Amino acid sequence: MIEFVPQPLQTRVTANARIRRARRLPIPGEVSGALGMRIGAQDVIARAYPPKTRRALSLTRVIGVTEADVPKRLLKQVGDPVEAREIIIAKPINFGVQRLVYRAPEAGQIAAIQGSWMILDIYGQPYDVPALYRGTIVHVEPRQSGEIEAQGALVQGAWGSATAEDAAKEAVGVIKWLNKAQDWILDPESIEADARGAILIVGGGVTEASLQRAAEVQVGGIVVGSLAPELRQTALQLKFP
């Protein structure tokens, strides 16, 4: 009979370590960093664009032009990229004193124009992957990832609030020690306005009220010595790690 014995969760604390981390895109895209390049923690190392959505527009309906008038009123042609709110077509009104215009609803590209109909490809919002580490790019997988090597302290916890569905819950910020005592519990009054964007370090634990206060102040993240089981769901719902 084989008996499975679960291994206890391990933590790791190293004062000075060589750290290598791969920063990976969720879908193929562009890796902007080059091998051997120095990179900052907040620099974008890779970017991906979600699949385009295609939209058909009746120019006669949106701006009231005849099919014959479309070519001379267009300010953009097939293949042209357009920015959000950029004018695509315009016609004079009120004896030429004013113009009636149609603007691109979002950034995209004009895919086709047939008669008075236009096909507009709408770009999705770009997905940026920040480096998160200040170091050197030591490996690049084209269109997929870049690996960074950094030197510094490494603190590896037993549990984090980022999930597979919320992998973007990551943060870079100034470390702010609040209290190193293992029995000290973070209270809301200890989180001041200057904690915005900072990574708070607490030797003990937190309360639900202090987590809500941290969300209001918009801290970058919180590292605690322990977390009560009943607060796990609250931590998962927060926007910061």
ZADO-1210 file (C-alpha; in nm, 4 decimals, padded with zeros to 6 digits):
<atoms>
<atom x="00.0000" y="00.0000" z="00.0000" code="MET" pos="1"/>
<atom x="00.1337" y="00.3401" z="-00.1005" code="ILE" pos="2"/>
<atom x="00.0601" y="00.6203" z="00.1392" code="GLU" pos="3"/>
<atom x="00.0746" y="00.9804" z="00.0164" code="PHE" pos="4"/>
<atom x="00.2084" y="01.2239" z="00.2725" code="VAL" pos="5"/>
<atom x="00.1502" y="01.5876" z="00.1695" code="PRO" pos="6"/>
<atom x="00.4571" y="01.8053" z="00.1948" code="GLN" pos="7"/>
<atom x="00.4316" y="02.1168" z="00.4108" code="PRO" pos="8"/>
<atom x="00.4382" y="02.4516" z="00.2360" code="LEU" pos="9"/>
<atom x="00.7859" y="02.5987" z="00.2345" code="GLN" pos="10"/>
<atom x="00.8999" y="02.9568" z="00.2520" code="THR" pos="11"/>
<atom x="01.2356" y="03.0896" z="00.1475" code="ARG" pos="12"/>
<atom x="01.4196" y="03.4028" z="00.2591" code="VAL" pos="13"/>
<atom x="01.7575" y="03.4908" z="00.1084" code="THR" pos="14"/>
<atom x="01.9371" y="03.8186" z="00.1702" code="ALA" pos="15"/>
<atom x="02.1298" y="03.8168" z="-00.1574" code="ASN" pos="16"/>
<atom x="02.0335" y="03.5898" z="-00.4439" code="ALA" pos="17"/>
<atom x="02.0663" y="03.5670" z="-00.8191" code="ARG" pos="18"/>
<atom x="01.7082" y="03.5584" z="-00.9429" code="ILE" pos="19"/>
<atom x="01.5952" y="03.4447" z="-01.2873" code="ARG" pos="20"/>
<atom x="01.2343" y="03.4894" z="-01.3856" code="ARG" pos="21"/>
<atom x="01.0585" y="03.4424" z="-01.7202" code="ALA" pos="22"/>
<atom x="00.7972" y="03.7052" z="-01.8066" code="ARG" pos="23"/>
<atom x="00.5506" y="03.5418" z="-02.0433" code="ARG" pos="24"/>
<atom x="00.2669" y="03.6639" z="-02.2645" code="LEU" pos="25"/>
<atom x="-00.0718" y="03.4862" z="-02.2422" code="PRO" pos="26"/>
<atom x="-00.0963" y="03.4912" z="-02.6239" code="ILE" pos="27"/>
<atom x="00.1705" y="03.5403" z="-02.8936" code="PRO" pos="28"/>
<atom x="00.2805" y="03.9005" z="-02.9312" code="GLY" pos="29"/>
<atom x="00.5949" y="04.1135" z="-02.9378" code="GLU" pos="30"/>
<atom x="00.8922" y="04.0812" z="-02.7019" code="VAL" pos="31"/>
<atom x="01.0500" y="04.4268" z="-02.6966" code="SER" pos="32"/>
<atom x="01.3582" y="04.3408" z="-02.4927" code="GLY" pos="33"/>
<atom x="01.6782" y="04.2171" z="-02.6570" code="ALA" pos="34"/>
<atom x="01.9314" y="03.9684" z="-02.5229" code="LEU" pos="35"/>
<atom x="02.1776" y="04.1378" z="-02.2873" code="GLY" pos="36"/>
<atom x="01.9629" y="04.4498" z="-02.2505" code="MET" pos="37"/>
<atom x="01.9335" y="04.6170" z="-01.9102" code="ARG" pos="38"/>
<atom x="01.5726" y="04.6677" z="-01.8063" code="ILE" pos="39"/>
<atom x="01.3872" y="04.8460" z="-01.5262" code="GLY" pos="40"/>
<atom x="01.1172" y="04.6957" z="-01.3076" code="ALA" pos="41"/>
<atom x="00.8420" y="04.9093" z="-01.4614" code="GLN" pos="42"/>
<atom x="00.9591" y="04.8745" z="-01.8217" code="ASP" pos="43"/>
<atom x="00.7380" y="04.6773" z="-02.0592" code="VAL" pos="44"/>
<atom x="00.9223" y="04.3665" z="-02.1750" code="ILE" pos="45"/>
<atom x="00.6459" y="04.2238" z="-02.3966" code="ALA" pos="46"/>
<atom x="00.3131" y="04.3259" z="-02.5461" code="ARG" pos="47"/>
<atom x="00.0282" y="04.1330" z="-02.7043" code="ALA" pos="48"/>
<atom x="-00.2805" y="04.2448" z="-02.8931" code="TYR" pos="49"/>
<atom x="-00.5999" y="04.0415" z="-02.8512" code="PRO" pos="50"/>
<atom x="-00.7759" y="03.9242" z="-03.1698" code="PRO" pos="51"/>
<atom x="-00.9441" y="04.1967" z="-03.3709" code="LYS" pos="52"/>
<atom x="-01.3185" y="04.2373" z="-03.3897" code="THR" pos="53"/>
<atom x="-01.4757" y="04.3296" z="-03.7230" code="ARG" pos="54"/>
<atom x="-01.7504" y="04.5889" z="-03.7512" code="ARG" pos="55"/>
<atom x="-01.9620" y="04.6717" z="-04.0592" code="ALA" pos="56"/>
<atom x="-02.0759" y="05.0345" z="-04.0880" code="LEU" pos="57"/>
<atom x="-02.3278" y="05.1924" z="-04.3229" code="SER" pos="58"/>
<atom x="-02.1811" y="05.5368" z="-04.3994" code="LEU" pos="59"/>
<atom x="-02.5141" y="05.6408" z="-04.5498" code="THR" pos="60"/>
<atom x="-02.6804" y="05.5681" z="-04.2187" code="ARG" pos="61"/>
<atom x="-02.4210" y="05.7157" z="-03.9812" code="VAL" pos="62"/>
<atom x="-02.3558" y="06.0410" z="-04.1671" code="ILE" pos="63"/>
<atom x="-02.6256" y="06.0680" z="-04.4321" code="GLY" pos="64"/>
<atom x="-02.4162" y="06.0609" z="-04.7511" code="VAL" pos="65"/>
<atom x="-02.5142" y="05.8985" z="-05.0777" code="THR" pos="66"/>
<atom x="-02.3126" y="05.6108" z="-05.2156" code="GLU" pos="67"/>
<atom x="-02.1814" y="05.8368" z="-05.4926" code="ALA" pos="68"/>
<atom x="-02.0587" y="06.0944" z="-05.2378" code="ASP" pos="69"/>
<atom x="-01.8662" y="05.8472" z="-05.0218" code="VAL" pos="70"/>
<atom x="-01.5303" y="05.8580" z="-05.2112" code="PRO" pos="71"/>
<atom x="-01.4968" y="06.2378" z="-05.1968" code="LYS" pos="72"/>
<atom x="-01.6011" y="06.2627" z="-04.8305" code="ARG" pos="73"/>
<atom x="-01.3648" y="05.9964" z="-04.6992" code="LEU" pos="74"/>
<atom x="-01.0592" y="06.1142" z="-04.5088" code="LEU" pos="75"/>
<atom x="-00.9245" y="05.7598" z="-04.4712" code="LYS" pos="76"/>
<atom x="-00.8786" y="05.4811" z="-04.7245" code="GLN" pos="77"/>
<atom x="-00.8647" y="05.1016" z="-04.7192" code="VAL" pos="78"/>
<atom x="-00.5642" y="04.9813" z="-04.5206" code="GLY" pos="79"/>
<atom x="-00.5276" y="05.3038" z="-04.3220" code="ASP" pos="80"/>
<atom x="-00.4888" y="05.2691" z="-03.9441" code="PRO" pos="81"/>
<atom x="-00.7145" y="05.4889" z="-03.7324" code="VAL" pos="82"/>
<atom x="-00.6883" y="05.6043" z="-03.3745" code="GLU" pos="83"/>
<atom x="-00.9840" y="05.6196" z="-03.1376" code="ALA" pos="84"/>
<atom x="-01.1949" y="05.9323" z="-03.2102" code="ARG" pos="85"/>
<atom x="-01.0083" y="06.0018" z="-03.5361" code="GLU" pos="86"/>
<atom x="-01.2339" y="06.1368" z="-03.8148" code="ILE" pos="87"/>
<atom x="-01.2983" y="05.8849" z="-04.0929" code="ILE" pos="88"/>
<atom x="-01.5530" y="06.0698" z="-04.3049" code="ILE" pos="89"/>
<atom x="-01.6960" y="06.4234" z="-04.2997" code="ALA" pos="90"/>
<atom x="-01.9493" y="06.6306" z="-04.4922" code="LYS" pos="91"/>
<atom x="-02.0299" y="07.0045" z="-04.4778" code="PRO" pos="92"/>
<atom x="-02.3616" y="07.1193" z="-04.3312" code="ILE" pos="93"/>
<atom x="-02.5318" y="07.4567" z="-04.2725" code="ASN" pos="94"/>
<atom x="-02.4022" y="07.5991" z="-04.6013" code="PHE" pos="95"/>
<atom x="-02.0500" y="07.4827" z="-04.5308" code="GLY" pos="96"/>
<atom x="-02.0209" y="07.6599" z="-04.1950" code="VAL" pos="97"/>
<atom x="-02.0038" y="07.3335" z="-04.0001" code="GLN" pos="98"/>
<atom x="-01.9093" y="06.9721" z="-04.0592" code="ARG" pos="99"/>
<atom x="-02.0859" y="06.6515" z="-03.9720" code="LEU" pos="100"/>
<atom x="-01.8252" y="06.3857" z="-03.8998" code="VAL" pos="101"/>
<atom x="-01.7991" y="06.0190" z="-03.8113" code="TYR" pos="102"/>
<atom x="-01.5159" y="05.9211" z="-03.5781" code="ARG" pos="103"/>
<atom x="-01.3572" y="05.5825" z="-03.5243" code="ALA" pos="104"/>
<atom x="-01.5139" y="05.4299" z="-03.2113" code="PRO" pos="105"/>
<atom x="-01.1795" y="05.2688" z="-03.1167" code="GLU" pos="106"/>
<atom x="-00.8321" y="05.2238" z="-03.2597" code="ALA" pos="107"/>
<atom x="-00.8243" y="04.9916" z="-03.5593" code="GLY" pos="108"/>
<atom x="-00.7806" y="04.9655" z="-03.9350" code="GLN" pos="109"/>
<atom x="-01.0089" y="05.0116" z="-04.2354" code="ILE" pos="110"/>
<atom x="-01.0340" y="04.6643" z="-04.3878" code="ALA" pos="111"/>
<atom x="-01.2659" y="04.7318" z="-04.6833" code="ALA" pos="112"/>
<atom x="-01.5004" y="04.9851" z="-04.8426" code="ILE" pos="113"/>
<atom x="-01.7734" y="04.8680" z="-05.0779" code="GLN" pos="114"/>
<atom x="-02.0270" y="05.1226" z="-05.1967" code="GLY" pos="115"/>
<atom x="-02.1508" y="05.2987" z="-04.8827" code="SER" pos="116"/>
<atom x="-02.0399" y="05.0186" z="-04.6506" code="TRP" pos="117"/>
<atom x="-01.7159" y="05.0148" z="-04.4544" code="MET" pos="118"/>
<atom x="-01.5537" y="04.7223" z="-04.2724" code="ILE" pos="119"/>
<atom x="-01.3549" y="04.8384" z="-03.9705" code="LEU" pos="120"/>
<atom x="-01.1225" y="04.6065" z="-03.7794" code="ASP" pos="121"/>
<atom x="-01.1172" y="04.7111" z="-03.4134" code="ILE" pos="122"/>
<atom x="-00.7999" y="04.6404" z="-03.2197" code="TYR" pos="123"/>
<atom x="-00.8288" y="04.4949" z="-02.8718" code="GLY" pos="124"/>
<atom x="-00.6619" y="04.6723" z="-02.5812" code="GLN" pos="125"/>
<atom x="-00.2906" y="04.5846" z="-02.5720" code="PRO" pos="126"/>
<atom x="-00.1787" y="04.3524" z="-02.2938" code="TYR" pos="127"/>
<atom x="00.1502" y="04.4728" z="-02.1478" code="ASP" pos="128"/>
<atom x="00.3830" y="04.2527" z="-01.9443" code="VAL" pos="129"/>
<atom x="00.6043" y="04.4640" z="-01.7156" code="PRO" pos="130"/>
<atom x="00.9502" y="04.3360" z="-01.6300" code="ALA" pos="131"/>
<atom x="00.8851" y="04.3538" z="-01.2517" code="LEU" pos="132"/>
<atom x="01.2599" y="04.3037" z="-01.1973" code="TYR" pos="133"/>
<atom x="01.5500" y="04.5424" z="-01.2527" code="ARG" pos="134"/>
<atom x="01.8145" y="04.3363" z="-01.4247" code="GLY" pos="135"/>
<atom x="01.9399" y="04.1934" z="-01.7542" code="THR" pos="136"/>
<atom x="01.7513" y="04.0007" z="-02.0213" code="ILE" pos="137"/>
<atom x="01.9305" y="03.6655" z="-02.0498" code="VAL" pos="138"/>
<atom x="01.6913" y="03.4718" z="-02.2741" code="HIS" pos="139"/>
<atom x="01.4255" y="03.5628" z="-02.5293" code="VAL" pos="140"/>
<atom x="01.1626" y="03.3323" z="-02.6735" code="GLU" pos="141"/>
<atom x="01.0344" y="03.5249" z="-02.9784" code="PRO" pos="142"/>
<atom x="00.6712" y="03.6358" z="-02.9519" code="ARG" pos="143"/>
<atom x="00.6360" y="03.4553" z="-02.6191" code="GLN" pos="144"/>
<atom x="00.8614" y="03.5594" z="-02.3311" code="SER" pos="145"/>
<atom x="01.1751" y="03.7212" z="-02.1996" code="GLY" pos="146"/>
<atom x="01.3802" y="03.5928" z="-01.9061" code="GLU" pos="147"/>
<atom x="01.5352" y="03.8412" z="-01.6638" code="ILE" pos="148"/>
<atom x="01.8284" y="03.7896" z="-01.4307" code="GLU" pos="149"/>
<atom x="01.8408" y="04.0153" z="-01.1253" code="ALA" pos="150"/>
<atom x="02.0384" y="04.0391" z="-00.8034" code="GLN" pos="151"/>
<atom x="01.8659" y="04.1057" z="-00.4728" code="GLY" pos="152"/>
<atom x="01.6828" y="03.9770" z="-00.1689" code="ALA" pos="153"/>
<atom x="01.4354" y="03.6942" z="-00.2258" code="LEU" pos="154"/>
<atom x="01.1351" y="03.6337" z="-00.0028" code="VAL" pos="155"/>
<atom x="00.9187" y="03.3431" z="-00.1165" code="GLN" pos="156"/>
<atom x="00.5909" y="03.3088" z="00.0686" code="GLY" pos="157"/>
<atom x="00.3700" y="03.0054" z="00.1205" code="ALA" pos="158"/>
<atom x="00.0590" y="03.1545" z="-00.0440" code="TRP" pos="159"/>
<atom x="-00.0355" y="03.4450" z="-00.2680" code="GLY" pos="160"/>
<atom x="-00.3682" y="03.5943" z="-00.3720" code="SER" pos="161"/>
<atom x="-00.3016" y="03.5822" z="-00.7483" code="ALA" pos="162"/>
<atom x="-00.4942" y="03.3019" z="-00.9188" code="THR" pos="163"/>
<atom x="-00.4654" y="03.1397" z="-01.2606" code="ALA" pos="164"/>
<atom x="-00.7609" y="03.3529" z="-01.3729" code="GLU" pos="165"/>
<atom x="-00.6010" y="03.6693" z="-01.2324" code="ASP" pos="166"/>
<atom x="-00.2334" y="03.6254" z="-01.3159" code="ALA" pos="167"/>
<atom x="-00.1996" y="04.0010" z="-01.3755" code="ALA" pos="168"/>
<atom x="-00.2284" y="04.0675" z="-01.0000" code="LYS" pos="169"/>
<atom x="00.1345" y="04.1738" z="-00.9678" code="GLU" pos="170"/>
<atom x="00.2935" y="04.4868" z="-00.8276" code="ALA" pos="171"/>
<atom x="00.6111" y="04.6928" z="-00.8122" code="VAL" pos="172"/>
<atom x="00.6541" y="04.9478" z="-00.5354" code="GLY" pos="173"/>
<atom x="00.8606" y="05.0920" z="-00.2548" code="VAL" pos="174"/>
<atom x="00.8817" y="04.8574" z="00.0448" code="ILE" pos="175"/>
<atom x="00.7286" y="05.0091" z="00.3580" code="LYS" pos="176"/>
<atom x="00.7959" y="04.8287" z="00.6877" code="TRP" pos="177"/>
<atom x="00.5100" y="04.8846" z="00.9311" code="LEU" pos="178"/>
<atom x="00.6020" y="04.6443" z="01.2103" code="ASN" pos="179"/>
<atom x="00.8314" y="04.3403" z="01.2264" code="LYS" pos="180"/>
<atom x="00.6784" y="04.1839" z="01.5392" code="ALA" pos="181"/>
<atom x="00.5199" y="03.8459" z="01.4649" code="GLN" pos="182"/>
<atom x="00.2303" y="03.9106" z="01.7027" code="ASP" pos="183"/>
<atom x="00.1468" y="04.2567" z="01.5635" code="TRP" pos="184"/>
<atom x="-00.1832" y="04.2827" z="01.3739" code="ILE" pos="185"/>
<atom x="-00.2198" y="04.5542" z="01.1114" code="LEU" pos="186"/>
<atom x="-00.5034" y="04.7935" z="01.1950" code="ASP" pos="187"/>
<atom x="-00.6680" y="05.0415" z="00.9531" code="PRO" pos="188"/>
<atom x="-00.5264" y="05.3459" z="01.1359" code="GLU" pos="189"/>
<atom x="-00.1713" y="05.2320" z="01.0579" code="SER" pos="190"/>
<atom x="-00.2290" y="05.2625" z="00.6826" code="ILE" pos="191"/>
<atom x="-00.1772" y="05.6290" z="00.5965" code="GLU" pos="192"/>
<atom x="-00.2185" y="05.8105" z="00.2660" code="ALA" pos="193"/>
<atom x="00.1542" y="05.7877" z="00.1872" code="ASP" pos="194"/>
<atom x="00.1145" y="05.4086" z="00.1586" code="ALA" pos="195"/>
<atom x="-00.0393" y="05.4505" z="-00.1879" code="ARG" pos="196"/>
<atom x="00.1513" y="05.2290" z="-00.4318" code="GLY" pos="197"/>
<atom x="00.3814" y="05.0901" z="-00.1600" code="ALA" pos="198"/>
<atom x="00.4383" y="04.7252" z="-00.0657" code="ILE" pos="199"/>
<atom x="00.3478" y="04.6997" z="00.3033" code="LEU" pos="200"/>
<atom x="00.5411" y="04.4523" z="00.5204" code="ILE" pos="201"/>
<atom x="00.3689" y="04.3262" z="00.8345" code="VAL" pos="202"/>
<atom x="00.5323" y="04.0790" z="01.0733" code="GLY" pos="203"/>
<atom x="00.2017" y="03.9443" z="01.2021" code="GLY" pos="204"/>
<atom x="-00.1410" y="03.9425" z="01.0403" code="GLY" pos="205"/>
<atom x="-00.4199" y="04.1647" z="00.9112" code="VAL" pos="206"/>
<atom x="-00.7897" y="04.2225" z="00.9713" code="THR" pos="207"/>
<atom x="-01.0682" y="04.2531" z="00.7169" code="GLU" pos="208"/>
<atom x="-01.0975" y="04.6232" z="00.8032" code="ALA" pos="209"/>
<atom x="-00.7276" y="04.6807" z="00.7361" code="SER" pos="210"/>
<atom x="-00.7528" y="04.5031" z="00.4006" code="LEU" pos="211"/>
<atom x="-01.0431" y="04.7284" z="00.3031" code="GLN" pos="212"/>
<atom x="-00.8465" y="05.0334" z="00.4169" code="ARG" pos="213"/>
<atom x="-00.5506" y="04.9187" z="00.2059" code="ALA" pos="214"/>
<atom x="-00.7820" y="04.8943" z="-00.0952" code="ALA" pos="215"/>
<atom x="-00.9089" y="05.2497" z="-00.0346" code="GLU" pos="216"/>
<atom x="-00.5551" y="05.3880" z="-00.0134" code="VAL" pos="217"/>
<atom x="-00.4581" y="05.1789" z="-00.3214" code="GLN" pos="218"/>
<atom x="-00.1468" y="05.0174" z="-00.1794" code="VAL" pos="219"/>
<atom x="00.0732" y="04.8204" z="-00.4173" code="GLY" pos="220"/>
<atom x="00.0578" y="04.5019" z="-00.2117" code="GLY" pos="221"/>
<atom x="00.0832" y="04.3521" z="00.1372" code="ILE" pos="222"/>
<atom x="00.3217" y="04.0877" z="00.2717" code="VAL" pos="223"/>
<atom x="00.2165" y="03.9372" z="00.6054" code="VAL" pos="224"/>
<atom x="00.3548" y="03.6774" z="00.8424" code="GLY" pos="225"/>
<atom x="00.0236" y="03.4929" z="00.8432" code="SER" pos="226"/>
<atom x="-00.3307" y="03.5206" z="00.7117" code="LEU" pos="227"/>
<atom x="-00.6411" y="03.3970" z="00.8918" code="ALA" pos="228"/>
<atom x="-00.8239" y="03.1315" z="00.6838" code="PRO" pos="229"/>
<atom x="-01.1476" y="03.3317" z="00.6925" code="GLU" pos="230"/>
<atom x="-00.9721" y="03.6248" z="00.5182" code="LEU" pos="231"/>
<atom x="-00.8556" y="03.4191" z="00.2222" code="ARG" pos="232"/>
<atom x="-01.1617" y="03.4955" z="00.0098" code="GLN" pos="233"/>
<atom x="-01.1364" y="03.8668" z="00.0894" code="THR" pos="234"/>
<atom x="-00.7710" y="03.8678" z="-00.0173" code="ALA" pos="235"/>
<atom x="-00.8565" y="03.6938" z="-00.3446" code="LEU" pos="236"/>
<atom x="-01.1113" y="03.9636" z="-00.4291" code="GLN" pos="237"/>
<atom x="-00.8697" y="04.2534" z="-00.3785" code="LEU" pos="238"/>
<atom x="-00.7040" y="04.4139" z="-00.6810" code="LYS" pos="239"/>
<atom x="-00.3588" y="04.4099" z="-00.5222" code="PHE" pos="240"/>
<atom x="-00.1529" y="04.1017" z="-00.4227" code="PRO" pos="241"/>
</atoms>
